[in-house]
């Protein structure tokens, strides 16, 4: 669990939101589908915006 949280932080995700998203999605996907699993990884661009930390304006 610690590893998942720290990896989420390193990828600019909100750990609580990311874990909530994982717990909602994992029961509903085919775990044999590598693309589906890849979309859940903390570095995936497919994650919803509410899982991401706001980026500072430039």
C-alpha positions as CSV (number, residue, x, y, z in Angstrom):
1,X,0.0,0.0,0.0
2,X,2.8,2.4,0.9
3,X,4.4,1.7,-2.5
4,X,1.2,2.5,-4.4
5,X,0.7,5.8,-2.4
6,X,4.3,6.9,-2.9
7,X,4.2,6.1,-6.6
8,X,1.0,8.1,-6.9
9,X,2.7,11.1,-5.3
10,X,5.7,10.8,-7.6
11,X,3.3,10.9,-10.6
12,X,1.5,14.0,-9.3
13,X,-1.7,12.2,-8.2
14,X,-3.9,12.7,-5.2
15,X,-3.3,9.4,-3.4
16,X,-6.8,9.2,-1.8
17,X,-8.5,9.9,-5.1
18,X,-6.3,7.5,-7.0
19,X,-6.9,4.7,-4.5
20,X,-10.6,5.4,-4.6
21,X,-10.5,5.2,-8.4
22,X,-8.6,1.9,-8.3
23,X,-11.0,0.3,-5.9
24,X,-13.9,1.4,-8.1
25,X,-12.3,0.2,-11.3
26,X,-10.5,-3.0,-10.4
27,X,-13.5,-5.2,-9.8
28,X,-14.9,-4.3,-13.2
29,X,-12.0,-5.0,-15.5
30,X,-10.6,-8.1,-17.1
31,X,-7.2,-8.5,-15.4
32,X,-5.9,-10.5,-18.3
33,X,-6.3,-7.4,-20.5
34,X,-2.9,-5.7,-20.3
35,X,-4.2,-2.4,-21.8
36,X,-6.9,-2.2,-19.1
37,X,-4.3,-2.7,-16.4
38,X,-1.9,-0.1,-18.1
39,X,-4.7,2.5,-18.0
40,X,-4.8,2.2,-14.2
41,X,-1.1,2.7,-13.7
42,X,-0.2,6.0,-11.9
43,X,1.7,7.3,-15.0
44,X,-1.3,6.6,-17.3
45,X,-2.7,9.6,-19.3
46,X,-6.1,7.7,-19.1
47,X,-6.6,8.5,-15.4
48,X,-9.4,11.0,-14.7
49,X,-8.5,14.6,-13.9
50,X,-9.8,14.4,-10.3
51,X,-7.0,12.0,-9.5
52,X,-4.3,14.6,-10.6
53,X,-2.8,17.3,-8.5
54,X,-3.4,20.8,-9.9
55,X,-0.5,22.1,-11.9
56,X,0.9,25.6,-11.1
57,X,0.1,28.2,-13.7
58,X,3.0,29.5,-15.7
